[in-house]
Amino acid sequence: MSSSYPVPDVAVPVSAGMILAVPAGLVASPLRNGRDLGEADRSALVIGGTEKIRTGGAAVWVKVVAVTEAVVTRDGQVRAEGRPYDHATLGPLEDWLDAQAGPGVIGGIAERAVLGERYVKGKYRRLLSAAFMIRVIVLWTLMPDAQVSDVIIALAGDLALVPWSGQWHPASERACLDWRKALGPAPFRELQDTVLAASAGEHAGRDDWSLTIGKKEPLEACSADGSVLRVPDTPDNRAGLGSVGTADDSSAWPSVRLFPMNNCLTRSLLAMSWGPAGTDKAASEQRLLDAAMRDFPHVLTKGQVWLLDRLWHGTARLKALAGLTHFAVRVKSDITLDRVSEIYPDHSYRAETSDKDGVTMTVRVIEYFVAVDGQKVPEMFCLVTDLLDWEEYPGPELAALYPWRWDGSGCATRRCRSGWR
């Protein structure tokens, strides 16, 4: 019985990832001397004929690894023009990015990259390319314990098995490090901005994926919170970073204090300042917020509201933050708030706060209770925000938004549920 598939009058476009069915009897060696292919022969088997596939016949199922120009040697070997780095991609990750931001994102970034010429020349340019190295570094973040040669092999995948016209082997660690220096940070900043914009665009306009506040001008919820990470116990780390909780640096491990800044909905890490752990948590995090405003002003926009914890950052610092973006900060009972308005219908009010240097700022105060499971007495929460319009940004909505600070900052506890009282 013959097969019923149609025979096209024109060639069918073939691309990487497709599966081809080939009659087993048509698979042949291209070598002209008729010998069997051995390990020393860098050649592909070929299809020798046009026979139809018939029911009951043996078929070879072949995955398309790459589509290239063919290079045929004098003795009949069939090889692929180019090298693996011309065809390797990040697979589904890159497919998603190209679908959201347009085709060829990483290739375009690589073309615009200005390379440090003193780092890559001669054989280094033949071993790698800017686009391939960008992909290697991205994949390396997902394989932190791997050697760079392992990352290259993982990225090349089946491409490493293709008989290329020129011998190919994974680049050395030295070559990769030189390429990383040559690329510099600019391509990765552009890639980060593109990925974050693509992620935001994917969720934009979807009611079931919205985490915003505001009626006319919705603001995205973002959060920033401090964290501590242990680092190797070396003299340099102890001298430069210190440790947590001990003035005499007697802790078992030195530590670095981190200040990750995240989008609450996607948990995307937008930026992260870091520095010595320090013995005073509040002072350490205040310095890191200063560093974030100085080093990452592009991350802080007027289309966001940042949810911060109750380690009071001071009036001057919050006033500077309000110049870049918006905030909602929880405050302790020892922070002085002088009411300067009536109590609005949403039960919020305006107040002035100032610091010892005389810097004064008008904020809106939102007070509400949170009931915690198993706790009989609800806890009073007090937020202050630079969002002074109670009609555009009602207090109950800000109160309901605030628990997302834990999600956005990666705590993932979410044991508090805001309940407006």
Phi and psi in degrees as a GROMACS rama.xvg file:
@    title "Ramachandran Plot"
@    xaxis  label "Phi"
@    yaxis  label "Psi"
@TYPE xy
-85.2988  159.966  SER-2
-73.3123  162.299  SER-3
-107.499  7.41558  SER-4
-71.6542  146.315  TYR-5
-77.0625  148.798  PRO-6
-96.4178  113.201  VAL-7
-70.6085  150.198  PRO-8
-81.5101  -19.8193  ASP-9
-121.817  159.81  VAL-10
-66.3699  139.885  ALA-11
-87.6679  127.893  VAL-12
-63.7957  133.605  PRO-13
-115.323  136.546  VAL-14
-136.897  163.836  SER-15
-58.2311  139.926  ALA-16
99.4963  -18.7284  GLY-17
-68.596  155.295  MET-18
-109.949  127.522  ILE-19
-111.601  142.726  LEU-20
-106.817  127.204  ALA-21
-127.813  131.563  VAL-22
-57.1169  129.869  PRO-23
-58.2387  -34.0284  ALA-24
-70.9759  -11.2502  GLY-25
-94.699  -7.44566  LEU-26
-77.2492  124.097  VAL-27
-140.607  162.94  ALA-28
-84.9827  138.117  SER-29
-86.0519  -4.51108  PRO-30
-67.5415  133.89  LEU-31
-75.0255  -24.2128  ARG-32
-83.8313  -1.74659  ASN-33
80.547  -2.21826  GLY-34
-73.9615  159.793  ARG-35
-72.4568  149.345  ASP-36
-68.8547  131.334  LEU-37
-113.826  -179.02  GLY-38
-62.5317  -27.3995  GLU-39
-78.484  -14.6539  ALA-40
-88.8571  114.174  ASP-41
-89.6517  75.5701  ARG-42
-139.922  154.872  SER-43
-96.8832  147.563  ALA-44
-67.3225  156.493  LEU-45
-126.859  169.187  VAL-46
-98.309  121.287  ILE-47
-107.803  73.2706  GLY-48
146.658  -178.391  GLY-49
-132.813  24.5964  THR-50
-63.6591  143.583  GLU-51
-72.7683  153.333  LYS-52
-81.2014  130.499  ILE-53
-119.495  150.064  ARG-54
-56.1429  130.611  THR-55
91.329  -13.6859  GLY-56
-79.4832  155.37  GLY-57
-77.8929  130.324  ALA-58
-121.443  141.876  ALA-59
-101.635  125.373  VAL-60
-98.1202  121.563  TRP-61
-121.097  130.668  VAL-62
-90.6482  129.742  LYS-63
-75.1495  117.67  VAL-64
-89.6705  -42.8964  VAL-65
-157.23  155.881  ALA-66
-116.451  114.143  VAL-67
-134.713  172.453  THR-68
-72.1291  144.479  GLU-69
-89.2507  145.812  ALA-70
-123.144  116.975  VAL-71
-109.63  124.635  VAL-72
-83.2332  174.853  THR-73
-63.5924  -31.9631  ARG-74
-90.3253  8.75954  ASP-75
98.7475  -2.88492  GLY-76
-62.7136  139.256  GLN-77
-109.644  119.054  VAL-78
-125.99  170.939  ARG-79
-102.288  134.511  ALA-80
-74.0745  140.534  GLU-81
101.113  -161.517  GLY-82
-142.353  164.224  ARG-83
-55.6178  -34.0219  PRO-84
-67.9013  -13.0513  TYR-85
-75.7973  -16.1249  ASP-86
-125.25  -15.0809  HIS-87
-69.4242  141.259  ALA-88
-137.046  174.709  THR-89
-89.308  16.4992  LEU-90
64.726  -133.056  GLY-91
-58.3399  -32.9653  PRO-92
-61.3515  -46.3264  LEU-93
-73.9158  -32.9817  GLU-94
-59.8959  -43.4587  ASP-95
-63.0808  -45.4083  TRP-96
-62.5661  -43.7837  LEU-97
-65.7106  -34.3234  ASP-98
-68.342  -34.3781  ALA-99
-85.5776  -36.7507  GLN-100
-113.829  1.73139  ALA-101
102.706  152.788  GLY-102
-67.5962  149.377  PRO-103
72.1658  36.3493  GLY-104
-61.2411  -54.3405  VAL-105
-67.1897  -38.4807  ILE-106
-60.5107  -41.7287  GLY-107
-64.8419  -41.7881  GLY-108
-62.8451  -40.5838  ILE-109
-64.1522  -39.188  ALA-110
-64.8915  -32.2721  GLU-111
-85.658  -11.5905  ARG-112
-66.7367  136.899  ALA-113
-99.7607  109.641  VAL-114
-84.5227  144.075  LEU-115
-74.8103  103.054  GLY-116
-60.0434  -29.8002  GLU-117
-71.165  -12.2913  ARG-118
-92.4307  -35.1004  TYR-119
-125.707  116.999  VAL-120
-155.163  162.409  LYS-121
58.8981  -123.815  GLY-122
-66.0857  -27.5588  LYS-123
-63.6063  -36.171  TYR-124
-70.3335  -27.8302  ARG-125
-79.5315  -26.3093  ARG-126
-81.311  -34.4445  LEU-127
-136.218  171.703  LEU-128
-136.325  163.681  SER-129
-61.1506  -44.4112  ALA-130
-64.215  -42.7425  ALA-131
-63.8217  -41.2051  PHE-132
-69.2564  -34.3728  MET-133
-60.9299  -43.5184  ILE-134
-65.0159  -39.2301  ARG-135
-59.2895  -46.3802  VAL-136
-67.1903  -38.3418  ILE-137
-63.2603  -46.1178  VAL-138
-66.5708  -31.3668  LEU-139
-60.7991  -33.3278  TRP-140
-65.1754  -23.7788  THR-141
-91.8309  -7.33936  LEU-142
-130.177  60.2877  MET-143
-62.939  -23.8084  PRO-144
-94.2227  0.905078  ASP-145
-89.102  152.762  ALA-146
-73.8141  153.737  GLN-147
-62.9887  -31.5556  VAL-148
-64.3221  -35.1528  SER-149
-66.8814  -37.8472  ASP-150
-64.492  -41.0472  VAL-151
-63.2201  -43.6052  ILE-152
-63.5237  -41.5886  ILE-153
-63.6721  -39.4223  ALA-154
-70.135  -41.224  LEU-155
-66.5053  -37.5481  ALA-156
56.3039  -132.869  GLY-157
-67.188  -16.1753  ASP-158
-61.0841  -27.4937  LEU-159
-66.9748  -19.9441  ALA-160
-88.7793  -12.0823  LEU-161
-70.169  137.424  VAL-162
-76.2217  89.1644  PRO-163
-75.1525  155.538  TRP-164
-64.9714  -30.8583  SER-165
-113.011  146.044  GLY-166
-59.1587  137.594  GLN-167
-130.095  139.074  TRP-168
-146.259  154.463  HIS-169
-57.3602  139.274  PRO-170
-66.2453  155.28  ALA-171
-73.9514  164.04  SER-172
-60.6054  -38.4613  GLU-173
-60.8658  -44.5823  ARG-174
-62.7856  -41.2734  ALA-175
-66.1032  -42.2746  CYS-176
-65.1656  -38.5603  LEU-177
-65.164  -38.691  ASP-178
-64.3926  -39.436  TRP-179
-62.7856  -40.8143  ARG-180
-64.8864  -39.8801  LYS-181
-64.4761  -37.6633  ALA-182
-69.2567  -40.9508  LEU-183
69.9476  -175.133  GLY-184
-81.58  -19.7298  PRO-185
-58.1207  -46.3904  ALA-186
-61.7312  -33.036  PRO-187
-77.8634  -30.275  PHE-188
-66.0108  -42.2223  ARG-189
-64.0825  -40.424  GLU-190
-65.2786  -42.2939  LEU-191
-60.3365  -46.9557  GLN-192
-61.4001  -39.1471  ASP-193
-66.6505  -43.3404  THR-194
-64.1248  -44.3924  VAL-195
-65.5731  -40.4228  LEU-196
-65.2628  -38.5429  ALA-197
-65.093  -40.9535  ALA-198
-64.3455  -43.5017  SER-199
-64.7434  -40.7912  ALA-200
-65.357  -32.1596  GLY-201
-65.4583  -33.6753  GLU-202
-93.4738  -13.8582  HIS-203
-61.6125  135.998  ALA-204
79.4252  3.48984  GLY-205
-102.51  115.691  ARG-206
-61.6476  -31.5442  ASP-207
-82.2998  -4.37045  ASP-208
-127.97  37.2218  TRP-209
-106.688  136.083  SER-210
-139.633  74.3263  LEU-211
-135.209  170.695  THR-212
-139.584  143.317  ILE-213
119.659  139.68  GLY-214
-92.4175  -53.2846  LYS-215
-84.8915  -39.6362  LYS-216
-129.018  81.8806  GLU-217
-60.7659  140.817  PRO-218
-111.932  136.401  LEU-219
-76.7775  141.007  GLU-220
-83.7265  127.588  ALA-221
-131.246  160.94  CYS-222
-141.752  153.582  SER-223
-140.505  135.777  ALA-224
-154.826  148.815  ASP-225
-80.5083  154.576  GLY-226
-150.732  162.727  SER-227
-124.685  137.099  VAL-228
-127.177  125.934  LEU-229
-69.1363  145.096  ARG-230
-127.801  164.481  VAL-231
-54.3118  141.966  PRO-232
-81.8516  86.6667  ASP-233
-120.183  156.48  THR-234
-56.5946  -40.1009  PRO-235
-65.5106  -41.0728  ASP-236
-66.1072  -39.9828  ASN-237
-65.2314  -41.232  ARG-238
-70.5059  -39.2502  ALA-239
-87.7529  -27.9514  GLY-240
-115.396  -29.6812  LEU-241
71.9366  -165.171  GLY-242
-139.253  170.528  SER-243
-91.9373  132.643  VAL-244
82.7111  -2.69481  GLY-245
-132.515  118.268  THR-246
-67.0061  -26.9427  ALA-247
-91.3586  8.8534  ASP-248
57.8719  44.0106  ASP-249
-98.1988  6.03608  SER-250
-64.1139  157.962  SER-251
-65.8553  -30.4633  ALA-252
-133.296  140.018  TRP-253
-71.2145  158.385  PRO-254
-141.508  156.097  SER-255
-113.136  138.415  VAL-256
-95.896  130.711  ARG-257
-109.995  154.021  LEU-258
-134.469  73.1292  PHE-259
-67.7962  141.004  PRO-260
-120.133  116.359  MET-261
-124.192  153.486  ASN-262
-80.7352  126.577  ASN-263
-65.207  -36.9429  CYS-264
-72.3594  -53.1442  LEU-265
-89.5286  -10.1212  THR-266
62.2914  16.8611  ARG-267
-64.8848  134.044  SER-268
-84.1508  111.209  LEU-269
-84.4726  -36.214  LEU-270
-169.127  165.83  ALA-271
-156.998  114.734  MET-272
-88.1286  157.862  SER-273
-152.541  161.102  TRP-274
-173.585  -168.916  GLY-275
-58.5525  147.302  PRO-276
-62.2018  -48.3456  ALA-277
71.5104  156.512  GLY-278
-90.1582  -18.8942  THR-279
-106.042  107.8  ASP-280
-60.7684  -45.5359  LYS-281
-62.1462  -48.0821  ALA-282
-63.023  -38.6266  ALA-283
-64.1047  -44.672  SER-284
-71.2929  -31.6039  GLU-285
-62.9583  -41.0156  GLN-286
-65.0887  -36.1053  ARG-287
-70.9959  -33.2283  LEU-288
-65.7108  -40.1925  LEU-289
-58.7353  -44.5209  ASP-290
-63.217  -38.5106  ALA-291
-64.6466  -42.8262  ALA-292
-67.3956  -31.7131  MET-293
-77.5561  -43.016  ARG-294
-93.7805  -24.6201  ASP-295
-127.889  48.1404  PHE-296
-63.0268  -24.8816  PRO-297
-69.2952  -19.7841  HIS-298
-80.4788  -26.6862  VAL-299
-95.8361  112.065  LEU-300
-126.753  164.851  THR-301
-76.2412  0.032547  LYS-302
-95.3233  15.5768  GLY-303
-129.682  160.461  GLN-304
-128.993  124.613  VAL-305
-96.7693  128.152  TRP-306
-97.8845  117.99  LEU-307
-121.1  156.667  LEU-308
-81.5259  -173.779  ASP-309
-92.5447  17.4637  ARG-310
-76.3053  91.2347  LEU-311
-53.5915  122.913  TRP-312
-89.9129  -2.97225  HIS-313
91.5501  149.249  GLY-314
-62.9625  -44.5604  THR-315
-61.0222  -40.8679  ALA-316
-69.7211  -41.9555  ARG-317
-68.3795  -33.0052  LEU-318
-66.1935  -39.8418  LYS-319
-65.1428  -39.2179  ALA-320
-63.692  -39.8987  LEU-321
-66.2402  -20.919  ALA-322
-71.6044  -19.419  GLY-323
-105.246  -34.6462  LEU-324
-154.611  -159.014  THR-325
-122.673  159.94  HIS-326
-144.444  157.544  PHE-327
-136.123  115.505  ALA-328
-121.873  133.451  VAL-329
-79.3985  139.607  ARG-330
-123.984  153.397  VAL-331
-84.5835  169.384  LYS-332
-70.5392  -15.2596  SER-333
-88.8677  3.35951  ASP-334
-88.1586  127.323  ILE-335
-81.1897  126.578  THR-336
-128.379  112.064  LEU-337
-96.1366  110.883  ASP-338
-65.726  135.818  ARG-339
-128.876  12.954  VAL-340
-143.928  174.456  SER-341
-70.4448  169.46  GLU-342
-83.2583  118.952  ILE-343
-74.9837  164.038  TYR-344
-56.4444  -24.3348  PRO-345
-88.6906  8.30604  ASP-346
74.7002  10.4232  HIS-347
-93.2047  171.285  SER-348
-156.388  160.42  TYR-349
-90.449  148.62  ARG-350
-148.834  160.988  ALA-351
-107.627  140.032  GLU-352
-130.516  148.757  THR-353
-145.279  162.303  SER-354
-114.194  -179.549  ASP-355
-66.7002  -18.2225  LYS-356
-88.1888  1.69117  ASP-357
88.2678  6.52023  GLY-358
-76.492  125.288  VAL-359
-118.306  145.531  THR-360
-144.914  140.646  MET-361
-91.7266  128.811  THR-362
-129.453  166.945  VAL-363
-105.965  135.755  ARG-364
-106.496  131.575  VAL-365
-124.973  116.649  ILE-366
-113.956  135.992  GLU-367
-159.529  165.605  TYR-368
-106.477  146.472  PHE-369
-122.1  125.839  VAL-370
-93.41  124.136  ALA-371
-104.015  133.902  VAL-372
-53.6211  130.239  ASP-373
84.5578  -1.3202  GLY-374
-113.132  122.833  GLN-375
-72.8282  -38.3034  LYS-376
-96.7749  117.222  VAL-377
-62.5461  151.182  PRO-378
-97.0112  134.981  GLU-379
-78.9139  127.957  MET-380
-107.723  143.769  PHE-381
-133.143  118.273  CYS-382
-109.282  145.614  LEU-383
-121.501  143.704  VAL-384
-144.022  153.62  THR-385
-85.2439  -2.05434  ASP-386
-80.8367  94.1893  LEU-387
-84.4737  -14.7715  LEU-388
-84.7196  103.341  ASP-389
-71.4673  -24.7916  TRP-390
-75.5092  -38.4232  GLU-391
-75.1713  -36.0949  GLU-392
-129.408  76.7093  TYR-393
-60.0996  146.21  PRO-394
-57.0164  -45.6894  GLY-395
-58.8218  -34.579  PRO-396
-71.8563  -37.901  GLU-397
-65.523  -39.3223  LEU-398
-62.8914  -40.1039  ALA-399
-71.0226  -26.7676  ALA-400
-77.1826  -30.6623  LEU-401
-59.6919  -37.2159  TYR-402
-58.422  -18.6336  PRO-403
-69.8773  -8.3365  TRP-404
-59.024  -39.2419  ARG-405
-67.4769  -41.9152  TRP-406
-64.731  -47.3233  ASP-407
-64.346  -33.3518  GLY-408
-87.368  0.964133  SER-409
89.0576  5.56263  GLY-410
-69.4687  -41.1391  CYS-411
63.94  17.8236  ALA-412
-80.7322  -52.5765  THR-413
48.598  41.6315  ARG-414
-81.4862  -18.5618  ARG-415
-89.7656  138.273  CYS-416
-126.291  122.687  ARG-417
-74.2022  130.636  SER-418
-127.547  117.109  GLY-419
-74.9324  127.431  TRP-420
